[in-house]
Amino acid sequence: MEKRKFTKEEKLQILKEASLQGIQATLDKHGLYPTTYSSWKKKLETMGEAGFRHGMTPEHLKEIRRLEKENEQLKLLLAEKELEGRLKDELLKKQHAWAKK
């Protein structure tokens, strides 16, 4: 038997359906094993929708969030440096304008 692949949206829909109509009825309808359902539910509870990405583990998710935070801090630092550079350029232009007169 060929292994079926479900999209993230299909997995979320099946989990929602199971909570509304009952787990066993939903598993029978979609031909899923209880272990698969438990795995999907655990991923959703621990990592949210991002947990359904291929190979995603809680450690990967933590690392991604840490890197995103670091990236945001670096962007702020760069913006500050750009602003400082522009202010210095304007100040130099003003100083040289006085010297020319």
Backbone torsions as a table, in degrees:
resi	resn	phi	psi	omega
1	MET	NA	135.7	-178.7
2	GLU	-78.9	139.4	-179.1
3	LYS	-73.9	128.9	178.1
4	ARG	-87.0	148.5	176.8
5	LYS	-119.2	133.4	179.9
6	PHE	-108.7	142.4	175.0
7	THR	-76.9	167.1	178.8
8	LYS	-58.5	-42.0	-178.8
9	GLU	-64.8	-39.8	178.7
10	GLU	-65.0	-41.3	178.9
11	LYS	-62.6	-45.0	179.3
12	LEU	-63.0	-40.0	179.1
13	GLN	-64.7	-41.4	179.3
14	ILE	-65.3	-42.1	178.3
15	LEU	-62.7	-41.3	178.8
16	LYS	-66.0	-44.0	179.4
17	GLU	-61.4	-40.0	-179.6
18	ALA	-64.8	-36.8	179.5
19	SER	-71.1	-28.1	-179.3
20	LEU	-87.5	-42.6	-171.6
21	GLN	-106.9	-2.6	-179.0
22	GLY	104.8	141.7	-174.6
23	ILE	-68.1	-51.9	-174.4
24	GLN	-62.4	-41.6	179.7
25	ALA	-62.7	-41.1	179.8
26	THR	-68.1	-41.8	179.4
27	LEU	-63.5	-41.5	178.4
28	ASP	-64.3	-41.9	-178.6
29	LYS	-61.0	-41.8	-176.1
30	HIS	-97.4	-4.1	178.9
31	GLY	68.5	40.6	-179.2
32	LEU	-103.9	153.1	174.0
33	TYR	-86.2	149.2	177.4
34	PRO	-57.9	-32.3	179.0
35	THR	-63.9	-40.2	178.3
36	THR	-63.6	-45.0	178.4
37	TYR	-59.8	-45.7	-179.4
38	SER	-62.1	-41.0	178.9
39	SER	-62.5	-46.3	179.1
40	TRP	-61.9	-43.6	-177.9
41	LYS	-64.9	-40.9	179.5
42	LYS	-64.2	-43.1	178.0
43	LYS	-61.1	-42.5	180.0
44	LEU	-64.3	-41.0	-178.4
45	GLU	-71.1	-37.7	-175.1
46	THR	-87.2	-36.9	-173.4
47	MET	-121.4	-2.4	-177.6
48	GLY	73.5	-161.1	-177.3
49	GLU	-65.0	-26.2	179.8
50	ALA	-63.6	-23.1	-179.9
51	GLY	-65.8	-15.2	-179.0
52	PHE	-87.6	-2.7	174.8
53	ARG	-69.4	148.5	-175.8
54	HIS	-59.4	125.3	175.5
55	GLY	75.2	8.9	-176.6
56	MET	-75.8	129.4	175.4
57	THR	-123.3	163.8	178.1
58	PRO	-57.1	-34.2	179.2
59	GLU	-65.9	-42.7	177.7
60	HIS	-61.6	-43.0	-178.4
61	LEU	-64.0	-41.6	177.3
62	LYS	-61.9	-43.3	-179.7
63	GLU	-64.2	-41.4	178.5
64	ILE	-62.1	-45.3	179.5
65	ARG	-64.1	-38.7	178.4
66	ARG	-64.1	-43.7	179.5
67	LEU	-66.4	-37.6	177.0
68	GLU	-63.5	-40.4	178.4
69	LYS	-65.1	-44.6	178.3
70	GLU	-62.3	-40.9	178.6
71	ASN	-60.8	-42.1	178.9
72	GLU	-63.5	-41.5	178.4
73	GLN	-64.5	-40.5	178.6
74	LEU	-65.9	-37.2	176.5
75	LYS	-62.8	-40.9	177.8
76	LEU	-64.4	-43.1	177.3
77	LEU	-60.0	-43.9	179.3
78	LEU	-62.9	-42.0	178.9
79	ALA	-62.4	-40.5	178.1
80	GLU	-63.7	-43.3	179.6
81	LYS	-63.7	-41.0	177.5
82	GLU	-61.5	-43.4	179.7
83	LEU	-64.4	-43.5	177.7
84	GLU	-59.9	-44.1	-180.0
85	GLY	-61.5	-42.6	179.6
86	ARG	-66.7	-41.1	178.8
87	LEU	-64.0	-40.8	178.2
88	LYS	-64.5	-42.1	177.5
89	ASP	-59.9	-44.8	179.2
90	GLU	-63.6	-40.4	179.3
91	LEU	-64.5	-41.9	177.9
92	LEU	-64.9	-39.4	178.1
93	LYS	-62.2	-41.7	178.7
94	LYS	-64.7	-42.1	-179.9
95	GLN	-64.7	-40.9	-180.0
96	HIS	-73.6	-28.3	176.8
97	ALA	-65.0	-37.8	179.0
98	TRP	-69.5	-36.4	-177.5
99	ALA	-69.8	-29.8	-177.8
100	LYS	-73.1	-26.9	-175.8
101	LYS	-78.6	NA	NA
